């Protein structure tokens, strides 16, 4: 309790002071009092007996007589002149000479009071003035426990000023009254601070009731900031930090506004424009029915406290020019479904609830982002060249429109669930279009991933380089541009119709039939999932063609072309059509496949990784076909199963030999050296499959075994392998030079004479074959009845010398013979002292020599066949046999030297 005579009593029950006397209605307590020149303070109370208490009462009466009541009352200080607050001459009626914390202060007309030190007062009134008056803080602090009232001047063109400046002012409330005729009440602050626990109110003529900030001031308002005055916000901040409901006065001149309301929320009292930053740190800020605009950033929350900005009425306008940021734990709500205009974008890391009204993004290009997904029912982007960029997750649930554009960045996810008529959409991230709304956007460009899952009708899509378009529904696209290098279109739904256009990469996935007309695919074409495709028009694929596991491609009667690799893990139904492979780099075939008609036209060649069959005609236009260990099968009857211009098979080629008698079939085979085909002319009606191939170099069995001089031969060897054709009588022609002029030493060894070439065959063991027609580039073998490995070249020659007397066909008779006994092409010599009995016909020897002292006895009619001379220095007994020599030798005398004998000589045609 505060007493007028400054003596404090604390009583257990009520005390009453009436006319300077003390009366107590209940047993009192005693007090230890400390008296000072200005007051006595009660320090402690304790329970005392009644007699002691009555004695204390008499003492109090005596004290009251010493300190009269009039000298201890709070003073009503009134200015007496212009001057400093701390100068007694400035005041009148102040008991202490200058105002104290319990004194009220009145500043009269014509007086200006200036603080020279920190000061306090119970309340302040700036009286109506006939000339300028007021208070200036001059950088000091003034604490006012009560209200500050600025009364409007009483004379025209007079201003009463409360100048806070760079100082600090606290008050319970502030009231500023203005009048007409330029009678101004002005409170002004520069970089200082004003704090009110209550409201700041304005009355009278609004233009003359003024609150002005000329710098970066801070104004803390615990109540309302009233309407009805004139606000100049400067660069300052008004902070609404009350603990109950507050209102923001209707002004368009706020700079920064902060909402830090612990209870009750903050609302607009009328139309408000905030020129700087709006920060809702704590509590709820409701926009209401008034027009509202923030020209700077809007920040909702600080990441720790809970803050909410609510569009609480559908009337009025709301415009946010700067970036709107919603921090974690805070929210933007639109419970009234108000249309809001944004000019600086949105970043939401909290909760953003837009309601169902249209949210307009205009004037400036701006962005939506943040870690939290944003759903807006209706979005309008207005202004030519204005782009709204999504960097987060944005869902436009109902309608997207406007004359501007929407860009979904590489980190954005855009969901369009309704219609779109916005001028442009550019997607670099992930965009999903669903529902059934019409997408009439004239320019929809995709460089990211665009997913179509609805039944929308879409005016146009451009799938640009790097873009992926996934169509999982029956969406209808009027114009699809998808030929840019590197873009991909995937049809991943059930039964679908593939848009007829030019694609780069095209994948038909999902399930069901994919209806497709004539199309060009500049990149890769693939089937995945369980899709089935039977195009109604020719398909041109310039990249890879992949038939995935579980899928089906039906070629029909069409002519398709492929410029890349072929991979078949599913089902390829050839029909009667033709597939042409015409790339520029080597093309590979993976997966066993049967084509009806296959054309191979690629100078860079082909590689087969599995067996491959052509059921009608294999056309070799250009390039080598490398089969490795696999087989290329032309399953129709030859010779009509293959048509060749310039290509050939490097590896296994299987033909079907018909019953036709006779028939000639060609194997257009080659190896790493070049083209080296086989031609067979079959007689008889045997039919079946027969595989041919040619390999470069000499057969690894070596010259001695093969019977060919591998230093003077063709650098190929050929193989015919029986399939279902187990045997036949045929002639085989082996071409060892690709053109009319052999390449030496690549195709034929240096020094080799093709006119001397023979043919040997390995079918178990190597043996010489009957040679037919010889040309500069080929050699023919006739009378063949079995298949095997063939080599062509000059006959191998070894020196067989007798080592004992014996029969010709006994290996014990000879030494140094590659075959144990003299074989075709060998030179046979009968040495001195040996008598060799000719008990068999000889093969075609290169030469025969009988040395002095040696004897050759022909015991019957056996024949000696020679390619060159017979030299006789010993004894030859011819019997009834004959010596056969080449027809090129016309003078038989040249063949024999030594003793003359009489025997038959026959010539043979070589």
Secondary structure, 3 states (H helix, E strand, C coil): CCCCCCECCCCCCCEEEECCEEEECCCCEEEEEEECCCCEEEEEEEECCHHHHHHHHHHHHHHHHHCCHHHCCCCEEEECCCEECCCHHHEECCCCCCCCCCCEEEECCCCEEECCCCEEECEEEECCCCCCEEEECCCCEEEECCEEEECCCCCCCCEEEEEEECCEEEECEEEEEEECCCEEEEEEECCCEEEECCCEEEEECHHHEEEEECCCCEEEECCCECCCCEEECCCCEEEECCCCCEEECCCCCECEEEEECCCCCEEECCCEEECCCEEEEEEEEECCCCCEEECCCEEECCCCCCEEEECCCCCCCEEECCCEEECCCCEEECCCCCCEEECCCEEECCEEECCCCEEEEECCCEEEECCCCEEEEEEEEECCCCEEEECCEEEEEEEEECCCEEEECCCCEEEECCEECCCEEEECCEEEECCCCCECCCEEEECCEEEECCCCEEEEEEECCCCEEEECCCCEEEEEEECCCCCEEEECCCCEECCCCEECEEEECCEEEEECCCEEECCCEEECCEEEECCCCCEEECCCEEECCCCEEECCCCEEEECCCEEECCEEECCCCEEEECCCCCEEEECCEEEEEEEEECCCCEEECCCEEEEEEEEEEECEEEEEEEEEEEEEECCCCEEECCCEEEEEEEEEECCCCCEEEEECEECCCCECCEEEEEECCCCEEEEEEEEECCCCCCHHHHCEEEEEEEEEEEEEEECCCCCCEEEEEEECCCCCCCCECCCECCCCCHHHEEEEEECCCEEEEEEEEECCCEEEEEEECCCCEEEEEEECCCEEEECCCEECCCHHHEECCCCCCCCCCCEEEECCCCEEEECCCCCEECEEEECCCCEEEECCCCEEEECCCEEECCEEECCCCEEEEECCCCCHHHHCCCCCCCCEEEEECC
